[in-house]
Amino acid sequence: MLNYDKTMKFKTNNNVMENNMTAANTQQNDHSGGRRMSRRMSRKMSSVVGVMGEEGLDFLESMEECKRVIELCIQNEFDKAIDICEKWSKTSLYHSHGKSLLMFMKAVLTLETCKHRAKEREKRSTCPEIAQAMEASNETSTLCDKYRKSVSITNSVSKYLWKPNYNEYTEVEIHAELIHAENLLIIALLTFFSDQNIMSLVKGAFRIRSCHNSYKECLEISETRTQWCSERSKVHFVSGVLLGNGALNLVFSHLPKRVLKLLEMIGFSGDRNTGLDLLSKCSQDESGLRFYPGQLVIAGYECYINQMFGVRKSNLDVVEEFIDKGLDNYAQSSWFLWFRARILQLRGDIDSAIVYFNKCIESQEEVKQMHNICYWELLWCHAVKFEWDLAAKYAQILKDQCNWSAATFTYQKATFLYMKMIDENLPEMHSEVSELFREVPKLKVRIAGKTIPPEKYVCVNAVKYFTQNESLELMYIWNIYAILDQNESLVDPIIDRINRLIPKYINDRICEKARKHHKNAEKCFAEILYNEKHIKKDKFILPMASLELGLTKLDLDSKTEAKYWLKKAKNDYTGYLLETVVHFKAHSALQRIKALSKEDTTATGSHK
């Protein structure tokens, strides 16, 4: 049985380890302090090589095998990867953690809890996928507690007085600390999804705080530990520290300022550039265990999070570089095909994006939940081309087999069919469209105790389709206009449609920005805000117009004016739909202004 012995008793056929121990014992005889050094060396060696059965593998081998597990996932062999982790999950830290991570990915991609709760709200039971992932994560926690550094009350208090000597920690103990941090994050996210009450938020927040503290300690270990029993062990540990701290920095850097100030009071902090720098280092060292995860986190951030909530241009060139290299090595990898398609989409090459999203779907059948991501993107690819039948088709597929948000998918299908009804003059579709809109509010679900902003939006707007054309507005909500920015041929048909149907519609102003007609867009946004008193119903238009005016001013390098309108968007409006989205974007823009101003000050000082 696989076992990591933390005592001096161990057996090994590894000549290198025996030579190291012989050298340590020789030094024990030659120096007065040698005995203590030998004990430390013995303890460290025993942490790497335990008592094994004939088919066992030591701690270093377990890390290398888990690296192979990651490569299997990249190659779409998910079931095989799970089987390998399952074999040693009861005794191996990394195999147990690998199993937890794979089960977590399956649970999040499925999100069965939404459908489960929609049907059985009164039963308050957790869905099978999340329950299995939580069970696996708890098993990992138990193993971590077994192998982490034992901390007495005295040692715990002494940590606040002086820094511990991390050279006295064994290899297993420091890796257990790292896995403990990663596992706490998994459990926190599972907690958010597992229940609908406020306690899930509180529990998750405390676990993220513990996770953040553990990562800080791991960073301290990586910077101060000088004695490693194996270079491989060090490389794998550092890659995990870079990945975890990088990801947390990115997440915290995008939180609104008022939330971030509160978190900083209890020890949280985040900087986007620091996060990207740490992740970049992680994704460049191919020998590190978290090499591919680091690349995928960067790709996810640049292709989705920054595109949705950020205001700077995504650094797609960096992502494209390692995606191309990944496809050279694994031509059928669903991960690399997915991000290749997404990059093409963001660059406005919609037809090529459609081809690659379909390739991603065809590349594997083991994790069909990944298909849903591609269906979501295909929906928007066809929507920006006004191919309403195909857009509605993918909305229906998502509604039938994806449990993320049935209300959103139904609203999308209804909106696309409504546009078809208008474009092709098909009044007989009116009853079908009306029925779909009536169905939307009934499908609303709650995650982590709250209705997610997009669902709140579609439920409120489902009753307005008779008087307002919502399809183009929906594209704005999901920031699809960022795609149009790269392909003017996609913008012109939308401009023509808006001019024909609704002369004073906010999306017209967004399209002017996409056309690089910033001055025209600026005047239009100002006109909307000037007529504030006349807007009685869709109050969210005002903060969004203020936000877009601020972003337009920023594009024109008018930082002072941009700051004014962005602060107005954040502070002068409350209680409207998608308020969180506006706050995230405004916060990101204000952070960008702060960074640009700092750069200007530095440049001015250097020229003096």
LOTORTOR-596087 format. One line per 5 residues: number of its first residue (from 1); for each residue x, y, z of C-alpha. Coordinates in Angstrom, 1 decimal. Example, Ala and Ser with C-alpha at 12.3 -4.5 7.8 and 13.67 -1.06 7.14 Angstrom:
<recs>
1> 12.3/-4.5/7.8  13.7/-1.1/7.1;
</recs>
This chain:
<recs>
1> 0.0/0.0/0.0  1.2/3.5/-0.8  2.3/5.2/2.3  4.4/8.3/3.1  6.3/7.4/6.3;
6> 7.1/10.5/8.4  9.6/8.6/10.6  13.2/7.6/10.1  12.1/4.0/9.3  12.1/3.4/5.5;
11> 13.3/1.0/2.9  14.4/1.9/-0.6  16.3/0.5/-3.6  17.1/4.0/-4.9  20.9/4.3/-5.0;
16> 20.8/8.1/-5.0  18.8/8.2/-1.8  21.2/5.6/-0.2  24.2/7.7/-1.3  22.7/10.8/0.2;
21> 22.0/9.0/3.5  25.6/7.6/3.5  27.0/11.1/3.1  24.8/12.4/5.8  25.9/9.6/8.2;
26> 29.6/10.3/7.4  29.1/13.9/8.2  27.5/12.8/11.5  30.8/11.1/12.5  33.0/14.0/11.4;
31> 31.2/17.0/13.0  29.7/17.6/16.4  26.5/19.0/14.9  26.3/16.1/12.4  23.9/14.0/14.4;
36> 21.2/16.6/14.2  21.8/17.1/10.5  21.6/13.4/9.9  18.3/13.2/11.7  16.9/16.0/9.6;
41> 18.2/14.4/6.4  16.7/11.1/7.4  13.4/12.7/8.2  13.3/14.4/4.8  14.3/11.3/2.9;
46> 11.7/9.3/4.7  9.1/11.9/3.6  10.0/11.2/0.0  10.3/7.4/0.1  8.0/5.4/2.3;
51> 7.5/1.7/2.9  6.0/0.4/-0.3  4.6/-2.8/-1.6  5.9/-4.5/-4.8  3.6/-2.4/-6.9;
56> 3.9/0.8/-4.8  5.3/4.1/-5.9  7.1/6.7/-3.8  6.1/10.4/-3.3  8.1/11.7/-6.2;
61> 6.7/9.1/-8.5  3.2/9.9/-7.4  3.7/13.5/-8.5  5.1/12.4/-11.9  2.1/10.1/-12.4;
66> -0.3/12.9/-11.6  1.5/14.9/-14.2  0.7/12.1/-16.6  -2.9/12.3/-15.4  -3.1/15.9/-16.4;
71> -1.7/15.1/-19.8  -4.4/12.4/-20.2  -7.0/15.0/-19.5  -5.5/17.3/-22.1  -5.8/14.3/-24.5;
76> -9.5/13.9/-23.7  -8.9/10.6/-21.8  -10.8/11.7/-18.7  -12.1/8.3/-17.6  -8.6/6.8/-17.7;
81> -7.3/9.8/-15.7  -10.0/9.2/-13.0  -9.2/5.5/-12.9  -5.5/6.2/-12.2  -6.3/8.6/-9.4;
86> -8.9/6.3/-7.9  -6.4/3.5/-7.6  -4.2/5.4/-5.0  -6.7/8.0/-3.8  -7.0/6.5/-0.3;
91> -3.3/6.8/0.5  -1.6/9.2/-2.0  -1.9/12.9/-1.5  -1.6/13.8/-5.1  -3.8/11.0/-6.4;
96> -6.5/11.9/-3.9  -6.2/15.6/-4.8  -6.4/14.7/-8.5  -9.5/12.7/-8.0  -11.1/15.6/-6.1;
101> -10.2/18.1/-8.8  -11.6/15.8/-11.6  -14.9/15.3/-9.6  -15.1/19.0/-9.0  -14.8/19.8/-12.7;
106> -17.5/17.3/-13.5  -19.8/18.8/-10.8  -19.3/22.4/-12.0  -19.7/21.5/-15.7  -22.9/19.6/-14.9;
111> -24.4/21.9/-12.2  -27.1/19.3/-11.7  -28.1/21.0/-8.5  -30.0/23.7/-10.4  -32.3/21.3/-12.2;
116> -32.5/19.1/-9.1  -33.6/21.9/-6.9  -36.0/23.3/-9.5  -37.9/20.0/-9.3  -37.6/19.2/-5.6;
121> -37.1/22.5/-3.8  -38.7/21.2/-0.6  -36.3/18.3/-0.2  -33.1/20.5/0.3  -30.8/17.6/-0.8;
126> -27.5/18.0/-2.6  -27.2/16.7/-6.2  -25.1/13.5/-6.7  -22.2/15.1/-8.6  -21.6/17.8/-6.0;
131> -22.0/15.2/-3.2  -19.4/13.0/-4.8  -17.0/15.8/-5.3  -17.5/17.0/-1.7  -16.9/13.5/-0.5;
136> -13.7/13.2/-2.5  -12.5/16.6/-1.3  -13.2/15.6/2.3  -11.1/12.5/1.9  -8.3/14.7/0.6;
141> -8.6/17.0/3.6  -8.2/13.9/5.9  -5.0/12.9/4.1  -3.7/16.5/4.3  -4.3/16.6/8.0;
146> -2.4/13.4/8.3  0.7/14.6/6.5  0.7/18.3/7.3  3.2/19.7/9.8  1.9/18.9/13.3;
151> 1.2/22.2/15.1  1.0/22.4/18.8  -0.6/25.4/20.6  2.9/26.7/21.5  4.0/26.4/17.8;
156> 0.8/28.1/16.7  1.4/31.1/19.0  5.1/31.3/18.1  4.2/31.7/14.4  2.9/35.2/15.2;
161> 6.2/36.1/17.0  8.8/34.8/14.5  8.9/33.0/11.2  9.2/29.2/11.3  12.2/27.4/9.8;
166> 10.7/25.8/6.8  13.9/23.8/6.2  12.8/21.7/9.1  9.6/20.7/7.2  9.7/17.4/5.3;
171> 8.9/17.4/1.6  5.5/15.7/2.2  4.6/18.3/4.9  5.1/21.2/2.5  3.3/19.6/-0.4;
176> 0.5/18.6/2.0  0.2/22.4/2.9  -0.1/23.2/-0.8  -2.7/20.6/-1.5  -4.5/21.7/1.6;
181> -4.8/25.2/0.1  -5.9/24.0/-3.3  -8.4/21.6/-1.7  -9.9/24.4/0.5  -10.7/26.4/-2.6;
186> -12.4/23.4/-4.2  -14.5/22.8/-1.0  -15.4/26.6/-0.8  -16.7/26.6/-4.4  -18.6/23.4/-3.9;
191> -20.2/24.9/-0.8  -21.4/27.9/-2.8  -23.2/25.5/-5.2  -24.4/22.9/-2.6  -27.1/25.0/-0.9;
196> -29.3/28.0/-1.4  -29.1/29.8/1.9  -26.8/32.5/3.2  -24.9/30.0/5.3  -23.3/28.6/2.1;
201> -21.9/32.0/1.4  -20.5/32.4/5.0  -19.0/28.9/5.0  -17.5/29.4/1.6  -16.0/32.8/2.6;
206> -14.3/31.3/5.7  -12.8/28.5/3.6  -11.5/30.9/1.0  -9.9/32.9/3.8  -8.2/29.8/5.1;
211> -7.2/28.9/1.5  -5.7/32.4/1.1  -3.7/32.1/4.3  -2.4/28.7/3.3  -1.3/30.0/-0.1;
216> 0.5/32.9/1.6  2.4/30.4/3.8  3.2/28.3/0.7  4.6/31.4/-1.0  6.8/32.0/2.1;
221> 8.0/28.4/2.0  8.9/28.7/-1.7  10.9/31.9/-1.0  12.7/30.9/2.1  13.3/27.1/1.9;
226> 16.8/26.3/0.8  17.1/22.6/1.4  15.2/20.3/-1.0  15.6/16.6/-1.3  14.7/16.7/-4.9;
231> 14.7/19.4/-7.6  11.6/17.8/-9.1  9.8/18.2/-5.7  10.8/21.9/-5.6  9.7/22.5/-9.2;
236> 6.3/20.9/-8.6  5.7/22.8/-5.4  6.7/26.2/-6.9  4.4/25.6/-9.9  1.5/25.1/-7.5;
241> 2.3/28.2/-5.5  2.5/30.3/-8.7  -0.8/28.9/-9.9  -2.7/29.4/-6.7  -1.4/32.8/-5.8;
246> -1.7/34.0/-9.4  -5.3/32.9/-9.7  -6.3/34.5/-6.3  -4.6/37.8/-7.2  -6.6/37.9/-10.5;
251> -9.9/37.1/-8.7  -9.4/39.7/-5.9  -8.2/42.4/-8.3  -11.5/42.4/-10.1  -13.7/42.8/-7.0;
256> -15.3/46.2/-6.6  -13.3/48.7/-4.4  -15.7/48.7/-1.5  -15.6/44.9/-1.3  -11.8/44.8/-1.7;
261> -11.4/47.3/1.1  -13.4/45.1/3.4  -11.4/42.0/2.4  -8.1/43.8/2.9  -9.0/44.4/6.5;
266> -9.0/40.6/7.1  -5.9/39.9/5.1  -7.0/39.6/1.5  -5.2/41.4/-1.3  -5.1/41.2/-5.1;
271> -3.2/42.8/-8.0  -4.0/41.9/-11.6  -0.5/42.4/-13.0  1.0/40.3/-10.1  -1.5/37.6/-10.8;
276> -0.7/37.5/-14.5  3.0/37.5/-13.9  2.8/34.5/-11.5  0.6/32.6/-13.9  2.9/33.4/-16.7;
281> 5.8/31.9/-14.8  3.8/28.8/-14.0  2.7/28.3/-17.6  6.3/28.6/-19.0  7.9/25.9/-16.9;
286> 7.0/22.6/-18.7  8.6/20.5/-16.0  6.1/21.8/-13.4  3.1/19.8/-12.4  0.7/22.8/-12.9;
291> 2.1/23.7/-16.3  -1.0/23.0/-18.3  -3.5/24.2/-15.6  -1.5/27.5/-15.5  -2.0/27.9/-19.3;
296> -5.7/27.1/-19.1  -6.2/29.6/-16.3  -4.6/32.3/-18.4  -6.6/31.4/-21.4  -9.8/31.4/-19.4;
301> -9.0/34.8/-17.9  -8.0/36.5/-21.2  -10.8/34.9/-23.3  -13.7/35.1/-20.8  -13.2/37.0/-17.5;
306> -11.3/39.9/-18.9  -13.5/40.0/-22.0  -16.7/40.0/-19.8  -15.6/42.2/-16.9  -12.4/43.9/-17.9;
311> -11.8/47.0/-20.1  -8.3/46.4/-21.4  -7.8/44.5/-24.6  -7.3/40.8/-23.9  -3.7/39.6/-24.6;
316> -4.8/37.0/-27.2  -1.3/36.8/-28.7  0.1/35.2/-25.5  -2.8/32.7/-25.3  -2.5/31.9/-29.0;
321> 1.1/31.1/-28.7  0.7/28.2/-26.2  -2.6/27.1/-27.8  -0.9/26.7/-31.1  1.9/24.8/-29.4;
326> -0.6/22.7/-27.5  -2.4/21.8/-30.8  0.9/20.8/-32.3  1.3/18.2/-29.5  -2.3/17.3/-29.1;
331> -4.2/18.0/-32.2  -7.5/16.6/-30.9  -7.4/18.2/-27.4  -10.8/19.6/-26.7  -9.3/22.2/-24.4;
336> -7.0/23.6/-27.1  -9.6/23.4/-29.8  -12.1/25.2/-27.6  -9.7/28.1/-26.9  -8.6/28.2/-30.6;
341> -12.2/28.7/-31.5  -12.7/31.3/-28.8  -9.7/33.3/-30.0  -11.1/33.3/-33.6  -14.5/34.4/-32.3;
346> -13.0/37.3/-30.3  -11.1/38.4/-33.4  -14.3/38.5/-35.4  -13.6/35.5/-37.6  -17.0/34.0/-36.9;
351> -17.0/31.4/-39.7  -13.7/29.9/-38.7  -14.8/30.0/-35.0  -17.8/27.9/-35.9  -15.6/25.3/-37.6;
356> -13.4/25.0/-34.5  -16.2/24.9/-32.0  -17.7/22.0/-33.9  -14.2/20.3/-34.0  -14.1/20.6/-30.2;
361> -17.5/18.9/-29.9  -16.4/16.1/-32.2  -13.1/15.6/-30.4  -14.4/13.7/-27.4  -17.6/12.1/-25.9;
366> -16.4/11.3/-22.4  -17.3/14.8/-20.9  -20.3/15.9/-22.9  -20.7/18.9/-20.5  -17.9/20.5/-22.4;
371> -20.0/20.4/-25.5  -22.4/22.8/-23.8  -19.7/25.5/-23.6  -19.3/25.2/-27.4  -23.1/25.2/-28.0;
376> -23.2/28.5/-26.0  -20.6/30.1/-28.2  -22.2/28.7/-31.4  -25.4/30.3/-30.3  -23.8/33.7/-30.3;
381> -21.8/33.1/-33.4  -25.0/32.5/-35.3  -26.9/35.4/-33.5  -24.4/38.0/-34.6  -24.9/36.8/-38.2;
386> -28.7/37.1/-37.8  -29.1/33.3/-38.3  -32.0/33.1/-35.9  -33.0/29.5/-36.6  -29.5/28.2/-35.8;
391> -29.2/30.4/-32.7  -32.6/29.2/-31.5  -31.5/25.6/-32.2  -28.5/25.8/-29.9  -30.6/27.6/-27.2;
396> -33.0/24.6/-27.3  -30.1/22.1/-27.1  -28.7/23.9/-24.0  -32.2/24.0/-22.4  -32.6/20.3/-23.0;
401> -29.2/19.0/-21.7  -27.5/21.8/-19.7  -28.6/22.8/-16.2  -26.7/26.1/-15.9  -29.7/28.3/-16.5;
406> -32.8/27.1/-18.1  -34.5/30.5/-17.7  -31.7/32.2/-19.7  -31.7/29.5/-22.5  -35.5/29.8/-22.8;
411> -35.4/33.6/-23.0  -32.7/33.4/-25.6  -34.7/31.0/-27.8  -37.8/33.2/-27.4  -35.8/36.3/-28.4;
416> -34.3/34.7/-31.4  -37.6/33.3/-32.6  -39.2/36.7/-32.1  -36.5/38.2/-34.4  -37.3/35.6/-37.0;
421> -41.0/36.4/-36.7  -40.2/40.1/-37.3  -37.7/39.6/-40.1  -39.7/37.0/-42.1  -43.1/38.5/-41.2;
426> -44.5/35.3/-39.6  -47.3/36.4/-37.3  -48.3/32.7/-36.8  -45.2/32.3/-34.6  -46.7/34.8/-32.0;
431> -48.3/32.2/-29.8  -45.1/30.0/-29.7  -43.0/33.0/-28.8  -45.4/34.3/-26.1  -45.5/30.9/-24.5;
436> -41.7/30.7/-24.3  -41.6/34.2/-22.6  -44.3/33.2/-20.1  -42.2/30.1/-19.2  -39.0/32.0/-18.3;
441> -39.9/33.2/-14.7  -41.0/29.7/-13.8  -37.5/28.3/-14.5  -35.6/30.7/-12.3  -33.2/29.1/-9.7;
446> -31.0/30.3/-6.9  -27.3/29.6/-6.5  -25.5/30.3/-3.2  -28.7/31.9/-1.9  -29.1/34.4/-4.7;
451> -30.6/34.7/-8.1  -27.8/35.2/-10.6  -27.9/38.6/-12.3  -28.5/37.2/-15.9  -31.6/35.2/-14.7;
456> -33.0/38.2/-12.8  -32.6/40.2/-16.0  -34.3/37.7/-18.3  -37.2/37.2/-15.9  -37.9/40.9/-15.6;
461> -37.6/41.4/-19.4  -39.5/38.4/-20.4  -42.8/40.3/-20.3  -41.6/43.2/-22.4  -41.1/41.6/-25.8;
466> -44.3/43.0/-27.3  -43.0/46.6/-26.9  -39.2/46.3/-26.9  -36.8/44.5/-29.2  -34.5/42.7/-26.7;
471> -32.2/40.6/-28.9  -29.6/43.3/-29.5  -29.8/44.3/-25.9  -29.1/40.8/-24.9  -25.9/40.9/-27.0;
476> -24.8/43.9/-25.0  -25.5/42.2/-21.6  -23.1/39.3/-22.6  -20.6/41.7/-24.1  -20.9/40.1/-27.5;
481> -20.2/43.6/-29.0  -16.5/43.0/-28.2  -16.6/40.5/-31.1  -18.0/43.1/-33.5  -15.1/45.4/-32.6;
486> -12.9/43.2/-34.7  -15.1/42.8/-37.8  -16.9/45.9/-39.1  -18.9/43.8/-41.6  -20.7/42.4/-38.6;
491> -21.5/45.9/-37.3  -23.1/47.4/-40.3  -26.2/45.1/-40.4  -26.9/45.8/-36.8  -26.6/49.6/-37.3;
496> -29.0/49.3/-40.2  -31.5/47.3/-38.1  -31.3/49.8/-35.2  -31.7/52.8/-37.4  -34.7/51.2/-39.0;
501> -36.4/50.1/-35.8  -35.4/52.2/-32.8  -33.6/55.5/-33.6  -32.7/56.2/-29.9  -31.4/52.8/-28.8;
506> -28.3/52.4/-26.6  -26.9/49.6/-28.7  -26.5/52.0/-31.6  -24.0/53.9/-29.5  -22.1/50.7/-28.7;
511> -21.9/49.9/-32.4  -20.5/53.4/-33.1  -17.7/52.5/-30.6  -17.2/49.2/-32.4  -16.8/51.2/-35.7;
516> -14.2/53.4/-33.9  -16.5/56.4/-34.3  -15.8/57.4/-30.7  -17.0/61.0/-31.1  -20.4/60.0/-32.5;
521> -20.7/57.4/-29.7  -19.7/60.0/-27.1  -22.5/62.4/-28.3  -25.1/59.7/-28.3  -24.3/58.5/-24.7;
526> -24.4/62.1/-23.5  -27.8/62.5/-25.2  -29.1/59.5/-23.3  -27.9/60.9/-20.0  -29.3/64.4/-20.8;
531> -32.7/62.8/-21.3  -32.5/61.0/-17.9  -35.8/62.4/-16.6  -37.7/60.9/-19.6  -36.5/57.3/-19.0;
536> -39.2/55.8/-16.8  -38.9/52.0/-17.1  -35.5/50.7/-18.1  -33.5/52.4/-15.5  -30.4/50.3/-16.1;
541> -29.9/52.1/-19.4  -28.7/55.2/-17.4  -25.8/53.6/-15.5  -24.8/51.6/-18.6  -24.7/54.8/-20.7;
546> -22.6/56.5/-18.0  -20.3/53.5/-18.0  -20.0/53.4/-21.8  -19.4/57.2/-21.9  -16.6/56.8/-19.4;
551> -15.1/54.0/-21.4  -15.3/56.0/-24.6  -13.6/58.9/-22.8  -10.9/56.5/-21.7  -10.4/55.4/-25.3;
556> -10.0/59.0/-26.3  -7.4/59.4/-23.5  -9.5/61.8/-21.5  -8.7/60.2/-18.2  -10.2/62.9/-15.9;
561> -13.6/62.9/-17.7  -13.5/59.1/-17.9  -13.0/58.9/-14.2  -16.0/61.3/-13.6  -18.4/59.2/-15.7;
566> -17.2/55.9/-14.3  -17.7/57.0/-10.7  -21.1/58.3/-11.6  -22.0/54.9/-13.0  -20.9/53.3/-9.8;
571> -22.2/55.7/-7.2  -25.3/57.5/-8.6  -27.5/54.6/-9.5  -28.7/51.7/-7.3  -31.3/48.9/-7.4;
576> -31.3/48.3/-11.2  -30.8/45.1/-13.2  -27.2/43.9/-13.7  -25.8/46.4/-11.2  -23.0/44.0/-10.4;
581> -21.9/43.9/-14.0  -21.7/47.7/-14.2  -19.7/47.8/-10.9  -17.2/45.2/-12.1  -16.6/47.0/-15.4;
586> -16.4/50.4/-13.8  -14.0/49.1/-11.1  -11.7/47.6/-13.8  -11.7/50.8/-15.8  -10.9/52.9/-12.7;
591> -8.0/50.5/-11.9  -6.8/50.9/-15.5  -6.9/54.7/-15.2  -4.9/54.5/-11.9  -2.3/52.3/-13.6;
596> -2.0/54.6/-16.6  -1.7/57.7/-14.4  1.1/56.0/-12.5  2.9/55.1/-15.7  2.5/58.8/-16.9;
601> 4.0/60.0/-13.6  6.9/57.6/-13.9  7.6/58.6/-17.5  7.5/62.3/-16.6  9.9/61.8/-13.7;
606> 12.4/59.9/-15.9  12.5/62.7/-18.4  13.4/65.3/-15.8;
</recs>
